[in-house]
Amino acid sequence: MTKQAAERAALIAAGAVIVVLTAGAFWLSYAHLAEVAGQHGLGSSPIRRWAWPATLDAFIVAGELLMLHAGLRQVTDKWAIGVTAAGSIGSIALNVAGVYSTGNSGSVPILDYVVAAVPPTAALLAFGVLMRQIHQLVDRPANRPEPLTGRRTEGAVQKLNAPSQELEHTAAPTGLGEPPSAATARPTEPSAQAAQGKSRGGRPPKATIEELAEIGRIAASEHHKLTRDLLREAVEDKGLTIGSERLTKVMKILRPELEADGIAVSTSG
């Protein structure tokens, strides 16, 4: 099992436990409030007795749903927080206040209050844990590749500088102390003229597709995204040129690789 699969399984298991805990605690709290309502004026109507706790617990449900919606949008909803807090605090207070003892209220064991307070408190804490997991999941930054360093970058720089270094070398004579023959001199003349033309502002030599792709990887790592304009600018900064056809080809090569690493790739600009 991979690390990502293990994290997903743990999150699913924790979510299931939290849902069960919230449902059980909510039911215990609701049932106790229904008993309290039956003992204080609604005992003659079972329907009204069981409907009364909803006037309080419905605020908790509504507030929690609004907080979940706000968490998914990465915003803070103060009204949702206030409604949830009011409903939860009110539920805890009424559950504790509903504890009674026949004849003498002073003889109520302290554990009776604890038992009454645990379900609504557990429901509140369980939802808080769930919201924390949701916020962590939403706020988690996208996986971005580390900047290219070390031998890989040095190798890329050497490859990019290779064409310009080749222009600095001149053809060696065929023999020591012998003048070049006519056949040997003819091919070298265009090369010398070409080198002069390059130094006078001609088009720089083209790089290979792999060299252009390496330039794109470095640019994407620096900008955390890659567009056609960024790729063209990075290539020109290296003293190279790239046509539209080769630019499109390099973008097609890099797009699946970069998107797999969480880097946005746009071919529109």
Secondary structure, DSSP 8 states (H G I E B T S, - for coil): --HHHHHHHHHHHHHHHHHHHHHHHHHHHHHHHHHHHHHTT-TT-HHHHHHTTHHHHHHHHHHHHHHHHHHHTT---HHHHHHHHHHHHHHHHHHHHT---SS-GGG--HHHHHHHHHHHHHHHHHHHHHHHHHHHHHH----------THHHHHHHHHHHHHHHHHH-----SSTT----HHHHHHHHHHHHHHHHHHTT-------HHHHHHHHHHHHHHHSEEEHHHHHHHHHHTT----HHHHHHHHHHHHHHHHHTT-EEES--
